[in-house]
Amino acid sequence: MRARHRHAEDGSATVELVVAVPVLLFMIMLVIQFGLVWHATHVAQAAAQEGVRTARLADGTADAGQTRAQTFVHEAAPTLLHGVTVTASRNLQTARVEVRGTVQAVVPGLGLTVDATSESPIETFRAPPP
């Protein structure tokens, strides 16, 4: 017959696991969330650049730049950014496009937004000097 000895540390590994696993999963979710924010920032910046390229053409308009930026966001990352707003303006010297949106949340309750702006001079053709 064997005698059973109870130790003070019996079951401590299970308790440590129950505490450590949720913390580890939350940290993994945060890494994924900030990776999505990084990617969304680049998509928004690329959309703003595409929009300003269209708006700065000699025959371009602010509306054409805005449409191009919106199309780019929806084609490049249809589920990554929500509530996307694109604002485009153009005057005699410059064209400007701003893109703003909310990143898809992996961590509940964490609503992160991204903003991107691109500005460029208007394309003009000048006669060569005499």
DSSP file with accessible surface (Angstrom, degrees, kcal/mol):
  #  RESIDUE AA STRUCTURE BP1 BP2  ACC     N-H-->O    O-->H-N    N-H-->O    O-->H-N    TCO  KAPPA ALPHA  PHI   PSI    X-CA   Y-CA   Z-CA
    1    1 A M              0   0  239      0, 0.0     2,-0.4     0, 0.0     0, 0.0   0.000 360.0 360.0 360.0 130.6    0.0    0.0    0.0
    2    2 A R        -     0   0  234      1,-0.0     2,-0.4     0, 0.0     0, 0.0  -0.757 360.0-131.8 -96.1 143.4    1.4    3.4   -1.0
    3    3 A A        -     0   0   76     -2,-0.4     2,-0.5     2,-0.0    -1,-0.0  -0.723  18.9-137.0 -90.1 135.3    1.0    6.5    1.0
    4    4 A R        -     0   0  236     -2,-0.4     2,-0.5     2,-0.0    -1,-0.0  -0.833  15.4-160.9 -95.7 130.2   -0.3    9.5   -0.8
    5    5 A H        -     0   0  142     -2,-0.5     2,-0.5     2,-0.0    -2,-0.0  -0.923   6.1-148.8-111.8 128.8    1.5   12.7   -0.1
    6    6 A R        -     0   0  211     -2,-0.5     2,-0.3     4,-0.0    -2,-0.0  -0.837  13.3-155.1 -96.2 129.5   -0.2   16.0   -0.9
    7    7 A H    >   -     0   0  129     -2,-0.5     3,-1.4     1,-0.1    -2,-0.0  -0.750  23.9-123.5-102.1 156.0    2.1   18.8   -1.7
    8    8 A A  T 3  S+     0   0  113     -2,-0.3    -1,-0.1     1,-0.3    -2,-0.0   0.760 110.6  56.0 -67.8 -21.3    1.3   22.5   -1.4
    9    9 A E  T >  S+     0   0  151      2,-0.1     3,-1.9     3,-0.0     4,-0.4   0.371  72.6 129.5 -96.7   6.7    2.1   23.0   -5.1
   10   10 A D  T <  S+     0   0   84     -3,-1.4    -4,-0.0     1,-0.3     0, 0.0  -0.419  81.3  10.5 -62.9 127.7   -0.4   20.4   -6.5
   11   11 A G  T 3> S+     0   0   45     -2,-0.1     4,-1.6     1,-0.0    -1,-0.3   0.410  91.2 117.2  85.7  -1.6   -2.5   22.0   -9.2
   12   12 A S  H <> S+     0   0   45     -3,-1.9     4,-2.4     1,-0.2     5,-0.2   0.850  70.9  58.2 -70.0 -30.0   -0.4   25.2   -9.4
   13   13 A A  H  > S+     0   0   68     -4,-0.4     4,-2.2     1,-0.2    -1,-0.2   0.896 105.2  50.7 -65.4 -37.2    0.6   24.5  -13.0
   14   14 A T  H  > S+     0   0   93      2,-0.2     4,-2.5     1,-0.2    -1,-0.2   0.923 110.3  48.7 -66.2 -42.3   -3.1   24.5  -13.9
   15   15 A V  H  X S+     0   0   93     -4,-1.6     4,-1.9     1,-0.2     5,-0.2   0.922 110.8  50.6 -64.4 -42.4   -3.7   27.8  -12.2
   16   16 A E  H  X S+     0   0  128     -4,-2.4     4,-2.8     1,-0.2    -1,-0.2   0.912 111.2  49.1 -61.9 -40.7   -0.7   29.3  -14.0
   17   17 A L  H  X S+     0   0  110     -4,-2.2     4,-2.4     2,-0.2    -2,-0.2   0.913 107.9  53.3 -65.5 -42.1   -1.9   28.1  -17.3
   18   18 A V  H  < S+     0   0   99     -4,-2.5    -1,-0.2     1,-0.2    -2,-0.2   0.864 116.5  39.8 -63.3 -32.9   -5.4   29.5  -16.7
   19   19 A V  H  X S+     0   0   95     -4,-1.9     4,-1.0    -5,-0.2    -2,-0.2   0.896 117.7  46.8 -82.0 -40.3   -3.9   32.9  -16.0
   20   20 A A  H  X S+     0   0   55     -4,-2.8     4,-2.6    -5,-0.2     5,-0.2   0.867 102.1  61.1 -75.5 -37.3   -1.2   32.9  -18.7
   21   21 A V  H  X S+     0   0   62     -4,-2.4     4,-2.8     1,-0.2     5,-0.2   0.937 104.7  46.1 -63.3 -47.6   -3.2   31.7  -21.7
   22   22 A P  H  > S+     0   0   74      0, 0.0     4,-2.4     0, 0.0    -1,-0.2   0.914 114.2  49.7 -62.4 -37.4   -5.7   34.6  -21.8
   23   23 A V  H  X S+     0   0   81     -4,-1.0     4,-2.2     2,-0.2    -2,-0.2   0.932 112.3  47.7 -64.4 -44.1   -2.9   37.1  -21.4
   24   24 A L  H  X S+     0   0  100     -4,-2.6     4,-2.2     2,-0.2    -1,-0.2   0.928 112.1  49.0 -63.3 -43.7   -0.9   35.5  -24.2
   25   25 A L  H  X S+     0   0   95     -4,-2.8     4,-2.4     1,-0.2    -1,-0.2   0.903 110.2  51.4 -63.2 -39.9   -3.9   35.4  -26.5
   26   26 A F  H  X S+     0   0  105     -4,-2.4     4,-2.2    -5,-0.2    -1,-0.2   0.915 109.3  50.3 -63.9 -40.3   -4.6   39.1  -25.8
   27   27 A M  H  X S+     0   0  108     -4,-2.2     4,-2.1     2,-0.2    -2,-0.2   0.904 110.1  50.1 -65.4 -38.7   -1.0   40.0  -26.6
   28   28 A I  H  X S+     0   0   83     -4,-2.2     4,-2.3     1,-0.2    -2,-0.2   0.922 109.6  51.3 -64.5 -41.9   -1.3   38.0  -29.9
   29   29 A M  H  X S+     0   0   61     -4,-2.4     4,-2.8     1,-0.2    -2,-0.2   0.886 108.2  52.3 -63.0 -38.1   -4.5   39.9  -30.7
   30   30 A L  H  X S+     0   0   49     -4,-2.2     4,-2.6     2,-0.2     5,-0.2   0.914 108.3  50.5 -64.4 -40.8   -2.8   43.2  -30.1
   31   31 A V  H  X S+     0   0  110     -4,-2.1     4,-1.8     2,-0.2    -2,-0.2   0.937 113.0  46.1 -62.3 -44.0    0.1   42.3  -32.4
   32   32 A I  H  X S+     0   0   86     -4,-2.3     4,-2.2     2,-0.2    -2,-0.2   0.925 111.4  53.0 -64.1 -42.4   -2.4   41.4  -35.1
   33   33 A Q  H  X S+     0   0    0     -4,-2.8     4,-2.1     1,-0.2    -2,-0.2   0.930 110.7  45.3 -60.6 -45.5   -4.4   44.6  -34.5
   34   34 A F  H  X S+     0   0  112     -4,-2.6     4,-2.2     1,-0.2    -1,-0.2   0.817 109.1  56.6 -73.9 -24.1   -1.4   46.8  -34.9
   35   35 A G  H  X S+     0   0   36     -4,-1.8     4,-2.4    -5,-0.2    -1,-0.2   0.909 108.0  48.5 -66.5 -40.0   -0.4   45.0  -38.0
   36   36 A L  H  X S+     0   0   47     -4,-2.2     4,-2.9     2,-0.2    -2,-0.2   0.889 110.3  51.1 -65.7 -38.6   -3.8   45.8  -39.5
   37   37 A V  H  X S+     0   0   26     -4,-2.1     4,-2.4     2,-0.2    -2,-0.2   0.926 109.8  50.1 -63.8 -42.7   -3.4   49.4  -38.5
   38   38 A W  H  X S+     0   0  170     -4,-2.2     4,-1.7     2,-0.2    -2,-0.2   0.936 114.1  44.5 -60.3 -47.3    0.0   49.5  -40.2
   39   39 A H  H  X S+     0   0   88     -4,-2.4     4,-2.3     1,-0.2    -2,-0.2   0.914 112.3  51.7 -65.0 -43.2   -1.4   48.0  -43.3
   40   40 A A  H  X S+     0   0    0     -4,-2.9     4,-2.7     1,-0.2     5,-0.2   0.880 106.3  55.1 -63.3 -35.6   -4.5   50.2  -43.3
   41   41 A T  H  X S+     0   0   57     -4,-2.4     4,-2.3     1,-0.2    -1,-0.2   0.923 109.6  46.5 -62.2 -42.7   -2.2   53.3  -43.0
   42   42 A H  H  X S+     0   0   97     -4,-1.7     4,-2.4     2,-0.2    -2,-0.2   0.882 111.9  50.3 -68.9 -36.8   -0.4   52.3  -46.1
   43   43 A V  H  X S+     0   0   11     -4,-2.3     4,-2.4     2,-0.2    -2,-0.2   0.933 111.7  48.3 -65.7 -43.5   -3.6   51.6  -48.0
   44   44 A A  H  X S+     0   0    0     -4,-2.7     4,-2.4     2,-0.2    -2,-0.2   0.909 112.4  48.7 -63.9 -41.1   -5.0   55.0  -47.0
   45   45 A Q  H  X S+     0   0   64     -4,-2.3     4,-2.3     2,-0.2    -1,-0.2   0.921 111.5  49.1 -65.5 -41.6   -1.7   56.7  -48.0
   46   46 A A  H  X S+     0   0   28     -4,-2.4     4,-2.5     1,-0.2    -2,-0.2   0.899 110.8  50.9 -64.4 -38.2   -1.7   54.9  -51.4
   47   47 A A  H  X S+     0   0    0     -4,-2.4     4,-2.6     2,-0.2    -2,-0.2   0.915 109.7  49.8 -65.4 -42.0   -5.3   55.9  -52.0
   48   48 A A  H  X S+     0   0    0     -4,-2.4     4,-2.5     1,-0.2    -2,-0.2   0.914 111.8  48.8 -63.3 -40.0   -4.6   59.5  -51.2
   49   49 A Q  H  X S+     0   0   72     -4,-2.3     4,-2.1     2,-0.2    -2,-0.2   0.911 111.4  49.1 -67.0 -41.3   -1.6   59.4  -53.6
   50   50 A E  H  X S+     0   0   51     -4,-2.5     4,-1.6     2,-0.2    -2,-0.2   0.917 112.3  49.2 -62.8 -42.6   -3.7   57.8  -56.4
   51   51 A G  H  X S+     0   0    0     -4,-2.6     4,-2.5     1,-0.2    -2,-0.2   0.914 111.2  47.9 -63.6 -42.1   -6.5   60.4  -55.8
   52   52 A V  H  X S+     0   0    6     -4,-2.5     4,-2.1     1,-0.2    -1,-0.2   0.861 106.9  57.4 -71.4 -30.7   -4.0   63.4  -56.0
   53   53 A R  H  < S+     0   0  124     -4,-2.1     4,-0.4    -5,-0.2    -1,-0.2   0.896 112.0  42.4 -62.4 -39.0   -2.4   61.9  -59.1
   54   54 A T  H >< S+     0   0   39     -4,-1.6     3,-0.8     1,-0.2    -2,-0.2   0.906 115.6  48.2 -73.1 -41.9   -5.8   62.0  -60.8
   55   55 A A  H 3< S+     0   0    0     -4,-2.5    -2,-0.2     1,-0.2    -1,-0.2   0.786 105.5  58.6 -72.2 -25.7   -6.8   65.4  -59.4
   56   56 A R  T 3< S+     0   0   67     -4,-2.1    67,-3.1    -5,-0.2    -1,-0.2   0.588  78.5 113.2 -84.4  -7.6   -3.5   67.2  -60.4
   57   57 A L  S X  S-     0   0   64     -3,-0.8     3,-1.6    -4,-0.4    -3,-0.0  -0.221  82.5-111.3 -61.5 155.3   -3.8   66.4  -64.1
   58   58 A A  T 3  S+     0   0   49      1,-0.3    -1,-0.1    64,-0.1    64,-0.0   0.876 121.5  31.7 -57.1 -37.2   -4.2   69.4  -66.4
   59   59 A D  T 3  S+     0   0  142      2,-0.1    -1,-0.3     0, 0.0    -2,-0.1   0.215 101.2 114.8-104.4  15.6   -7.8   68.2  -67.2
   60   60 A G    <   -     0   0   12     -3,-1.6     2,-0.3    -5,-0.1    -5,-0.2  -0.327  47.6-155.8 -83.1 165.2   -8.4   66.6  -63.8
   61   61 A T     >  -     0   0   72     -7,-0.1     4,-1.9     1,-0.1     5,-0.1  -0.916  30.8-113.3-134.4 164.3  -10.9   67.7  -61.1
   62   62 A A  H  > S+     0   0   22     -2,-0.3     4,-2.5     1,-0.2     5,-0.2   0.891 118.4  54.7 -63.9 -38.4  -11.2   67.3  -57.4
   63   63 A D  H  > S+     0   0  114      1,-0.2     4,-2.6     2,-0.2    -1,-0.2   0.895 106.3  50.8 -63.3 -39.7  -14.3   65.1  -57.9
   64   64 A A  H  > S+     0   0   37      2,-0.2     4,-2.3     1,-0.2    -1,-0.2   0.908 111.4  48.6 -65.2 -39.4  -12.2   62.8  -60.2
   65   65 A G  H  X S+     0   0    0     -4,-1.9     4,-2.2     2,-0.2    -2,-0.2   0.906 111.4  49.5 -65.4 -40.7   -9.5   62.6  -57.5
   66   66 A Q  H  X S+     0   0   56     -4,-2.5     4,-2.4     2,-0.2    -2,-0.2   0.936 111.8  48.1 -64.6 -44.6  -12.0   61.8  -54.8
   67   67 A T  H  X S+     0   0   81     -4,-2.6     4,-2.5     1,-0.2    -2,-0.2   0.912 111.3  50.7 -62.5 -42.3  -13.7   59.1  -56.9
   68   68 A R  H  X S+     0   0   73     -4,-2.3     4,-2.4     1,-0.2    -1,-0.2   0.908 110.7  48.7 -64.4 -41.5  -10.3   57.5  -57.7
   69   69 A A  H  X S+     0   0    0     -4,-2.2     4,-2.2     2,-0.2    -1,-0.2   0.924 112.3  48.3 -65.6 -42.5   -9.2   57.4  -54.0
   70   70 A Q  H  X S+     0   0   69     -4,-2.4     4,-2.2     1,-0.2    -2,-0.2   0.927 112.1  49.3 -63.5 -42.2  -12.5   55.9  -52.9
   71   71 A T  H  X S+     0   0   54     -4,-2.5     4,-2.1     1,-0.2     5,-0.2   0.917 109.4  52.5 -63.0 -41.5  -12.3   53.3  -55.6
   72   72 A F  H  X S+     0   0   45     -4,-2.4     4,-2.9     1,-0.2     5,-0.3   0.926 109.4  48.4 -61.5 -45.4   -8.7   52.4  -54.7
   73   73 A V  H  X S+     0   0    1     -4,-2.2     4,-2.4     1,-0.2    -1,-0.2   0.936 113.1  47.3 -61.9 -45.0   -9.6   51.9  -51.0
   74   74 A H  H  < S+     0   0  110     -4,-2.2    -1,-0.2     1,-0.2    -2,-0.2   0.811 117.5  42.5 -71.0 -26.7  -12.6   49.6  -51.8
   75   75 A E  H  < S+     0   0  134     -4,-2.1    -2,-0.2    -5,-0.2    -1,-0.2   0.872 118.8  42.4 -82.9 -39.3  -10.5   47.6  -54.3
   76   76 A A  H  < S+     0   0   52     -4,-2.9    -2,-0.2    -5,-0.2    -3,-0.2   0.868 136.2   5.4 -77.6 -38.5   -7.4   47.3  -52.2
   77   77 A A     X  +     0   0    8     -4,-2.4     4,-1.1    -5,-0.3     3,-0.5  -0.521  65.1 169.0-148.0  74.5   -8.9   46.6  -48.8
   78   78 A P  T  4 S+     0   0   85      0, 0.0    -1,-0.1     0, 0.0    -3,-0.1   0.793  85.7  28.3 -64.8 -28.3  -12.7   46.2  -48.9
   79   79 A T  T  4 S+     0   0  107      1,-0.1     3,-0.1     3,-0.0    -5,-0.1   0.463 107.5  73.1-110.6  -1.5  -13.0   44.8  -45.4
   80   80 A L  T  4 S+     0   0   15     -3,-0.5    24,-2.4     1,-0.1     2,-0.4   0.913  96.4  43.6 -80.5 -44.2  -10.0   46.5  -43.7
   81   81 A L  E  <  -A  103   0A   8     -4,-1.1     2,-0.3    22,-0.2     3,-0.2  -0.883  66.8-170.3-109.9 135.6  -11.3   50.1  -43.5
   82   82 A H  E     +A  102   0A  83     20,-3.1    20,-2.9    -2,-0.4    -3,-0.0  -0.888  67.3  19.0-120.5 152.2  -14.8   51.1  -42.4
   83   83 A G  E    S-     0   0A  66     -2,-0.3     2,-0.2    18,-0.2    -1,-0.2   0.895  80.4-171.9  60.2  41.8  -16.5   54.5  -42.6
   84   84 A V  E     -     0   0A  30     -3,-0.2     2,-0.4    17,-0.1    17,-0.2  -0.486   7.7-170.9 -72.0 129.8  -14.0   55.8  -45.2
   85   85 A T  E     -A  100   0A  78     15,-2.9    15,-2.3    -2,-0.2     2,-0.5  -0.988   2.8-166.6-120.9 133.7  -14.3   59.5  -46.0
   86   86 A V  E     -A   99   0A   7     -2,-0.4     2,-0.5    13,-0.2    13,-0.2  -0.984   2.4-171.8-121.2 127.5  -12.4   61.0  -48.8
   87   87 A T  E     -A   98   0A  83     11,-2.6    11,-3.0    -2,-0.5     2,-0.4  -0.984   6.7-177.7-120.4 125.9  -12.0   64.8  -49.2
   88   88 A A  E     +A   97   0A  17     -2,-0.5     2,-0.3     9,-0.2     9,-0.2  -0.961   3.8 174.8-125.4 142.5  -10.5   66.3  -52.3
   89   89 A S  E     -A   96   0A  63      7,-2.8     7,-3.0    -2,-0.4     2,-0.3  -0.978   6.3-172.5-142.4 156.9   -9.8   69.8  -53.2
   90   90 A R  E     +A   95   0A  83     -2,-0.3     5,-0.2     5,-0.2     2,-0.2  -0.980   7.0 170.0-151.1 133.1   -8.0   71.6  -56.0
   91   91 A N        -     0   0   85      3,-2.6    31,-0.0    -2,-0.3    -2,-0.0  -0.576  57.1 -74.7-125.2-163.2   -7.1   75.2  -56.6
   92   92 A L  S    S+     0   0  155     -2,-0.2     3,-0.1     1,-0.2    30,-0.1   0.746 127.6  27.5 -70.5 -22.8   -4.9   76.9  -59.2
   93   93 A Q  S    S+     0   0  131      1,-0.2    29,-2.6    28,-0.1     2,-0.3   0.769 120.8  24.3-107.4 -37.0   -1.7   75.7  -57.7
   94   94 A T  E     - B   0 121A  38     27,-0.3    -3,-2.6     2,-0.0     2,-0.4  -0.932  50.5-147.3-135.9 158.0   -2.2   72.4  -55.8
   95   95 A A  E     -AB  90 120A   0     25,-2.9    25,-2.4    -2,-0.3     2,-0.4  -0.951  21.6-170.6-119.3 142.4   -4.5   69.4  -55.5
   96   96 A R  E     -AB  89 119A  79     -7,-3.0    -7,-2.8    -2,-0.4     2,-0.4  -0.999   8.4-174.0-139.4 135.1   -5.0   67.8  -52.1
   97   97 A V  E     -AB  88 118A   0     21,-2.5    21,-2.3    -2,-0.4     2,-0.4  -0.998   3.9-168.4-130.8 131.4   -6.7   64.5  -51.1
   98   98 A E  E     -AB  87 117A  63    -11,-3.0   -11,-2.6    -2,-0.4     2,-0.4  -0.976   1.9-167.5-119.9 133.9   -7.4   63.3  -47.6
   99   99 A V  E     +AB  86 116A   2     17,-3.0    17,-2.4    -2,-0.4     2,-0.4  -0.979   9.7 174.2-122.4 131.9   -8.5   59.8  -46.7
  100  100 A R  E     +AB  85 115A 125    -15,-2.3   -15,-2.9    -2,-0.4     2,-0.3  -0.999   9.4 146.8-138.5 138.9   -9.8   58.8  -43.2
  101  101 A G  E     - B   0 114A   2     13,-1.9    13,-2.6    -2,-0.4     2,-0.4  -0.987  42.9-105.2-162.5 168.1  -11.3   55.6  -42.0
  102  102 A T  E     -AB  82 113A  56    -20,-2.9   -20,-3.1    -2,-0.3    11,-0.2  -0.871  36.9-125.1-103.9 133.8  -11.7   53.2  -39.0
  103  103 A V  E     -A   81   0A   3      9,-3.1     9,-0.4    -2,-0.4   -22,-0.2  -0.502  32.9 -96.4 -80.1 142.5   -9.6   50.0  -39.0
  104  104 A Q        -     0   0   82    -24,-2.4     2,-0.4    -2,-0.2    -1,-0.1  -0.349  46.5-124.5 -54.6 129.9  -11.4   46.6  -38.6
  105  105 A A        +     0   0   45      1,-0.2    -1,-0.1    -3,-0.1     6,-0.1  -0.680  39.2 166.7 -89.0 128.8  -11.2   45.7  -34.9
  106  106 A V  S    S+     0   0   50     -2,-0.4    -1,-0.2     1,-0.2   -76,-0.1   0.713  76.6  60.0 -98.2 -39.6   -9.7   42.5  -33.7
  107  107 A V  S >  S-     0   0   10      3,-0.2     3,-1.8   -78,-0.2    -1,-0.2  -0.811 101.3-115.1 -89.3 119.2   -9.5   43.6  -30.1
  108  108 A P  T 3  S+     0   0  112      0, 0.0     3,-0.1     0, 0.0    -2,-0.1  -0.266  95.6  14.8 -58.2 136.2  -13.1   44.3  -29.0
  109  109 A G  T 3  S+     0   0   87      1,-0.2     2,-0.9    -4,-0.0    -2,-0.0   0.441  92.4 118.7  83.4  -0.4  -13.7   48.0  -28.1
  110  110 A L    <   +     0   0   53     -3,-1.8     2,-0.8     2,-0.0    -3,-0.2  -0.830  38.5 180.0-103.9  97.5  -10.5   49.2  -29.8
  111  111 A G        -     0   0   61     -2,-0.9     2,-0.4    -3,-0.1    -7,-0.1  -0.842   6.3-179.0-101.0 100.7  -11.5   51.6  -32.5
  112  112 A L        -     0   0   43     -2,-0.8    -9,-3.1    -9,-0.4     2,-0.3  -0.833   8.8-157.2-102.8 138.6   -8.4   52.9  -34.3
  113  113 A T  E     -B  102   0A  85     -2,-0.4     2,-0.4   -11,-0.2   -11,-0.2  -0.795   1.7-151.7-112.4 155.2   -8.6   55.4  -37.1
  114  114 A V  E     -B  101   0A   6    -13,-2.6   -13,-1.9    -2,-0.3     2,-0.4  -0.954   7.5-167.5-124.2 145.6   -6.1   56.2  -39.9
  115  115 A D  E     +B  100   0A  82     -2,-0.4     2,-0.4   -15,-0.2   -15,-0.2  -0.994   6.6 178.3-130.8 138.6   -5.6   59.5  -41.7
  116  116 A A  E     -B   99   0A   4    -17,-2.4   -17,-3.0    -2,-0.4     2,-0.4  -0.998   3.7-173.2-142.5 141.2   -3.6   60.1  -44.8
  117  117 A T  E     -B   98   0A  57     -2,-0.4     2,-0.4   -19,-0.2   -19,-0.2  -0.993   2.9-176.4-135.0 140.3   -3.0   63.2  -46.9
  118  118 A S  E     -B   97   0A  19    -21,-2.3   -21,-2.5    -2,-0.4     2,-0.4  -1.000   4.0-178.5-137.2 137.0   -1.4   63.8  -50.2
  119  119 A E  E     +B   96   0A 101     -2,-0.4   -23,-0.2   -23,-0.2    -2,-0.0  -0.993   5.8 168.5-136.8 142.1   -0.8   67.1  -51.9
  120  120 A S  E     -B   95   0A  25    -25,-2.4   -25,-2.9    -2,-0.4     3,-0.1  -0.995  37.1 -98.0-151.5 150.8    0.8   67.9  -55.2
  121  121 A P  E     -B   94   0A  82      0, 0.0   -27,-0.3     0, 0.0     2,-0.2  -0.390  48.7 -99.2 -69.7 152.0    1.2   70.8  -57.6
  122  122 A I        -     0   0   19    -29,-2.6     2,-0.4     1,-0.1   -65,-0.2  -0.444  38.4-111.6 -70.1 139.2   -1.2   71.1  -60.5
  123  123 A E        +     0   0   60    -67,-3.1     2,-0.4    -2,-0.2    -1,-0.1  -0.599  44.4 174.7 -74.6 124.7    0.3   69.8  -63.8
  124  124 A T        -     0   0   76     -2,-0.4     2,-0.5    -3,-0.0   -66,-0.0  -0.982  25.7-137.2-132.3 147.1    0.7   72.7  -66.2
  125  125 A F        -     0   0  168     -2,-0.4     2,-0.4   -67,-0.0    -2,-0.0  -0.893  22.0-169.9-104.6 129.7    2.3   72.8  -69.6
  126  126 A R        -     0   0  212     -2,-0.5    -2,-0.0     3,-0.0     0, 0.0  -0.937  26.0-112.3-120.2 144.0    4.6   75.7  -70.4
  127  127 A A        -     0   0   89     -2,-0.4     0, 0.0     1,-0.1     0, 0.0  -0.399  43.4-101.1 -69.4 143.9    6.0   76.8  -73.7
  128  128 A P        -     0   0  112      0, 0.0    -1,-0.1     0, 0.0     0, 0.0  -0.365  46.1 -95.1 -64.2 148.0    9.7   76.4  -73.9
  129  129 A P              0   0  118      0, 0.0    -3,-0.0     0, 0.0     0, 0.0  -0.353 360.0 360.0 -63.7 147.5   11.7   79.6  -73.5
  130  130 A P              0   0  178      0, 0.0    -3,-0.0     0, 0.0     0, 0.0  -0.116 360.0 360.0 -70.0 360.0   12.6   81.3  -76.7
